[in-house]
Amino acid sequence: MRLIWVLATLVVLASAGSLKDPPTVRYDNYSVYQLSIKNKIQLSLINKLGELSQKYNIWKDYDDHTKQMHIMVSPSESTRFQLLLKFVGISSQLLIDNVQKLIDDEKISNRDSGTFGWKRYHELAEIEAWLDEILATFPSVTESFSIGQSYEGRNIRGIKISHGSNKPGIFIESNIHAREWITSASATWFINELLTSQTTEVRNLAENYDWYIVPVFNVDGFEYSHRQNRLWRKTRQPHATSSCIGVDGNRNFNSHWMENNGASSDPCSETFAGESPWSEPESKALSEYLTSIKDKFSVYLSFHSYGQWLLSPYGHSEVEYPENYDDLQEIGAAFAGAIKNLVYGTDYVYGSTASVLYVASGSSVDWVFNELDKKVGFTIEFRDKGNFGFVLPPAQILPNCDELMAGMVALIDKTNQLGYI
């Protein structure tokens, strides 16, 4: 009898342990709509809906350029949502009718090959194994570095590519938002090109500059997006006062933190800025690492998706502009023009974050710009405009990468011409 009790207890304990991991979040028949916003009352209403994270999720905040925003709606709320739109006079367009189908199609593509490449998306362990292989293959020009530790104890890894000492540095931070998988895919492709491409313009980039690249910055959130919730955005640190988890890492930097409604104080919001600047160990570690190498880099780039934007400071104010804003606009025009000239004909909009998109305070780019005095910094929002949003099909990875390289060559060339490097 005692043996049976022990066995039963073990079964219960094992079951309890397995229940700690919640089931994978599914988005069957969740829809994404593009909304045309006419006034502040409409905007406030949709933002309030966006705080109901289980039923609504804002994919793209309202921006002054298009007067539009994107929101995902659960099937249980569909009828109520349409009635609400009609009542307040908001026009809508259906962009995605079933988010889960996009996720399922993505998973099928991810089964195509066991090798590392850019026809599918890779998990964190695969990316780190590939980094190890790259470091072993190119030991004379590559060097591993660590930003620090995440909340869950993962190493935030980076790679430095250098063909000599004392060359101007360019820092790339990628995947600060977990669900934006195209960013780490593009970052790893870019690393590979710097090391293997024989084209003249890419060799010039590789050999004339030191590159510091972090393919996956939000390692905890990225892992969670692969294991539990494909659309997870934030970090994974719990809060003492809320059951909601995580912070928007790109609102947690100590530069105009929480100013002008550029972030949320609600722990359940996708743009929650944290209890204080540097509340997240990831952002704090990055700030300390960047400070330690501040004399070694001149340009800072942050990879994001989606929307096809090249965004310069400032994010905290729609009416303030940096002294070198005209130069940043010139660099932006070169970047967008180079991409537009490719066979895809993709349009990128450029300008300051707050003036052409929306107010976003406490971002990494603004912190580097303001506090480390690096006067060329951009957020690059990759494909697309909303037909796929965060679940960009793997078939678009390589076209996006082509656009990144064309834009990067033009961006660095123009930055050099203007005397910033």
Buried (B, 14 or more C-beta within 10 A) or exposed (E): EEEEEEEEEEEEEEEEEEEEEEEEBEBEBBBBBBBBBEEEEBBEBBBEBBBEEEBBBBBBBBBEEBEBBBBBBBEEBBEEBEEBBEEEEBEBEEBBEBBBBBBBBBEEBBEEEEEBBBBBBBBBEBBBEBBEEBEEEBEEBBBEBEBBBBBBEBEBBBBBBBBEEEBBBBBBBBBBBBBBBBBBBBBBBBBBBBBEBEEEBBBEBBBBBBBBBBBBBBBBBBBBBBEEBBBBBBBBBEBEEEEBBBBBBBBBBBBBBBBBEBBBEBBBBBBBBBBEBBBBBBBBBBBEBBEEBBEBBBBBBBBBBBBBBBBBBBBBBBEBBBEBBEBBBBBBBBBBBBBBEBEBEBEBBBBBBBBBBBBBBBBBBBBBBBBBEBBBBBBBBBBBBBBBBBBBBBEBBBBBBBBBBBBBBBBBBBBBEBEBB
